[in-house]
Amino acid sequence: MLRLVSLSKQYGSKILFDSVALHIKPGERVGLVGANGTGKTTLLRMLAGEESPDAGEIVLKKNARIGYLKQDITEESEQTVLETVLQGFPEIARLEHRLLHLQQQISEQPGDQALLAEYGRVQEAFERLGGYGLETRARAILTGIGFVPDSHTQPVRSFSGGWMMRIALARLLVQEPDILLLDEPTNHLDLMSLIWLENFLISSPATLILVSHDQYFLNRIATHIVEVRSRKLYSYTGNFDAYVQERAQQFARLEAEYRAQQKEIEKTERFIERFRYKASKARQVQSRVRHLDKMERVELPDESTQVMRLQLPQPKRTGKLVMQLKNVLKRYGDLTVYEGLNFTISRGQKIALVGHNGAGKSTLLKILAGVTEIQSGERIPGEHVRVEYYAQHQLDILNPENDILQELRAAAPEQSEVNLRKIAGAFLFSGDDVHKKISVLSGGEKARVALARMLLSGGNFMILDEPTNHLDMQAREVLKNTLSEYEGTMIFISHDRDFIDAVANIVIEVDEGTLREYPGNYEYYQWKKEQEKAAAENNEPAASTVSSQDRAQSVSPGKSRKENRKRRAEKQQERARILGPLQREHERIETEISELEQEKEALTADLCRQEIIADKTLFPEKNKRLHEVEKQLTALYETWENLATEIELRTEELDEKYADLQG
């Protein structure tokens, strides 16, 4: 279907691809991954014919039709959404236009046989090309990616950039190209639209090449992963998880080969240096010099495989009640979004909101953040609650005159420059990038700065609207790990299911002004929804608990994906119940140890100072305090070790209990 032969591409002095080769077979679904700036979008543009390689060639199957979805799309068309989606079929559009014209003429001249005959011929041609089925398919696709039927006839210019991307995506899907190139198709989709797109692409016969930072999406879609790294393309069979596992094994082998080769080089160089001027060893020295010259050196990848772990300030503890909404009414004009809404958020909850587009998820976040008015009811914050609200379009907190580093320092003046640079790097700003002015940043870059700034702020109730947008995989992993360890309360919207799975302990489904709570992560929510659907089809109530018989059945060989997901949800809940308190206590003691160690170091330094030694009151006080700190540390070290052992044992027990889990 598609081959790259010795393909090279560079911009100025930057080489993106150096004589790369790739073969993609018909029907394969390829996820294109790699660090930002490695050339993923450039590769798609070359495949689409929008750019040319500097050397090599791209070989396509004869008459193969290519469809390309770009990241940034703007259209100022006066056409309706449906008309724009049907644009890729000019002959069908021409015939449809002719049919409408003939209908008008026939209504004026009903007995004209020539008009009736032409209408029959045009209608037959329209049917033969699939004209009647095309509109039905287009409407189904538009509805699938989030357009309500009434919006199909609205002008394209009335929609935002994110919706224009959906229109462009719908147009491509309707055209059914042989090769589909998608650059970040999930960025502007809500969760329900994303699930629909996954199912559509899985059932499509098209060859698919897509760039995405959504690991869950790649796990469901991809049959192959191609990584762009160090100016080369590395192909892996399987989904994203399979790629991560195989890549880790490859890197381990590569590192072992590198270390072995470095030892050989050092040994050879020592021999050469030792006997360089000894005539009797001249032949052996020359042989080893030639050996080094001919040796193909093992190179380790430029990119770090380690995900940064950020040390952020933990927030001040709130009261048990963090936020309460009482009998809230929220309207936009004649549209009632919420009526009589009652909602309580408690300390430590990490809530993910899910639901179809337009259900009111973002509105709920704005009500909780206090940035939108309500018509009646109450918004009641709890004691010591400090709200931090992140939304992609609410970036006016940033000072355009500041550079990135100054902006982060303003949020956390107590943080060292090293740590501020570290968090900036985690959000894709490295080196001299940290000195870029806010005023020159793109919208996506500003969003990343605002997110980094908020994480540094020390807020104890975070409200996040699509925080993973504009982040690559490494930055998403950093954010996921950071928020998993965050000790405050949180409510967020995300279409990244891997992120929801790792962070949320409650999922709330928003639908037509009502909230339905599912205690658990996304895996549990998905399993529960499937259980409810099956029960509804069988006209039975959905089970709210898992019986011992169910558990025994779920561990049997060859169990289904649904049962496997159910077991994963059980494991997640049991881990949170058993390990959560132990891990939190372990982290608390670790913090206390760190503080006492700092105090011990300061006291030891003080007791060495001449003026304190001479002070008959101060010296005994500090000496006594030092002994107290050392005694406390001894006890805490023992408790810390006991907890670590307990966590390890409990983890092993859980792993053994759920050893049957597949995949």
GIDAHU-V104098 format. One record per pair of residues at least 6 apart in sequence whose C-alpha atoms are under 6 Angstrom apart, sorted by sequence separation. I is the first residue (numbers start at 1). J is the second residue. D is the distance in whole Angstrom. If there is no record, write none. Layout:
i	j	d
I	J	D
I	J	D
This chain:
i	j	d
10	16	5
45	51	6
46	52	6
227	233	6
331	337	6
366	372	6
509	515	6
535	541	6
613	619	6
9	16	6
227	234	5
236	243	6
330	337	6
509	516	5
535	542	5
612	619	6
9	17	5
226	234	5
330	338	5
508	516	5
8	17	5
226	235	4
329	338	5
508	517	4
554	563	6
8	18	5
225	235	6
329	339	4
508	518	6
532	542	5
8	19	5
225	236	5
329	340	6
507	518	5
7	19	5
224	236	6
328	340	5
506	518	6
6	19	4
7	20	5
224	237	5
272	285	5
327	340	4
328	341	5
506	519	5
6	20	5
224	238	5
327	341	5
506	520	5
6	21	6
223	238	5
224	239	6
327	342	5
505	520	5
506	521	6
5	21	5
223	239	5
326	342	5
505	521	5
4	21	5
222	239	5
325	342	5
504	521	5
4	22	5
325	343	5
3	22	6
324	343	6
480	499	6
484	503	5
3	23	4
219	239	5
324	344	4
501	521	5
2	23	6
219	240	5
323	344	6
501	522	5
2	24	5
218	240	6
323	345	5
500	522	6
16	39	6
322	345	6
1	25	5
322	346	5
1	26	5
321	346	5
322	347	6
162	188	5
320	346	6
444	470	6
179	206	6
183	210	6
184	211	5
320	347	5
463	490	6
465	492	6
466	493	5
178	206	5
179	207	5
180	208	5
181	209	5
182	210	5
183	211	5
184	212	5
460	488	5
461	489	5
462	490	5
463	491	5
464	492	4
465	493	5
466	494	5
179	208	6
181	210	6
405	434	5
461	490	5
463	492	6
404	434	5
404	435	6
403	435	5
403	436	5
403	437	4
402	437	6
403	438	6
138	174	6
400	438	5
92	131	6
400	439	4
527	566	6
258	298	5
411	453	6
9	53	5
330	374	5
412	456	6
8	53	6
9	54	5
330	375	6
408	453	5
524	569	5
8	54	6
329	375	5
411	457	5
523	569	6
8	55	5
146	193	6
329	376	5
7	55	6
145	193	5
328	376	6
427	475	6
7	56	4
328	377	4
426	475	5
6	56	5
7	57	6
327	377	5
5	56	6
326	377	6
5	57	5
144	196	6
326	378	5
325	378	6
4	58	5
325	379	5
3	58	6
324	379	6
392	447	6
3	59	5
324	380	5
2	59	6
323	380	6
2	60	5
323	381	4
1	60	6
322	381	6
323	382	6
1	61	5
322	382	4
321	382	5
319	383	5
318	383	6
318	384	5
318	385	6
82	152	5
81	152	5
388	459	6
81	153	6
387	459	6
80	153	5
386	459	5
80	154	5
81	155	6
386	460	6
387	461	5
388	462	5
389	463	5
390	464	5
391	465	5
80	155	4
81	156	5
386	461	6
387	462	6
79	155	5
80	156	6
78	155	6
77	156	6
77	157	6
76	157	5
85	171	4
73	165	6
67	172	6
555	660	6
67	177	6
66	177	5
65	177	5
71	183	6
65	178	5
66	179	5
67	180	5
68	181	5
69	182	5
70	183	5
64	178	6
66	180	6
67	181	6
69	183	6
350	489	6
352	491	6
348	488	6
349	489	5
350	490	5
351	491	4
352	492	5
353	493	5
348	489	5
350	491	6
352	493	6
347	489	6
315	458	5
315	459	6
313	458	6
315	460	5
352	504	6
359	511	5
351	504	5
359	512	6
350	504	5
355	509	5
350	505	5
351	506	5
352	507	5
353	508	5
354	509	5
355	510	5
351	507	6
353	509	6
192	356	5
190	357	6
338	513	5
337	513	6
27	205	6
29	207	6
30	208	6
32	210	6
27	206	6
28	207	5
29	208	4
30	209	5
31	210	5
32	211	5
27	207	4
31	211	6
26	207	6
31	222	6
30	222	5
29	222	5
34	227	5
29	223	5
30	224	5
31	225	5
32	226	5
33	227	5
34	228	5
30	225	5
32	227	6
20	232	6
18	231	6
17	231	4
16	231	5
17	232	6
213	472	6
213	473	5
216	498	6
191	495	5
190	495	6
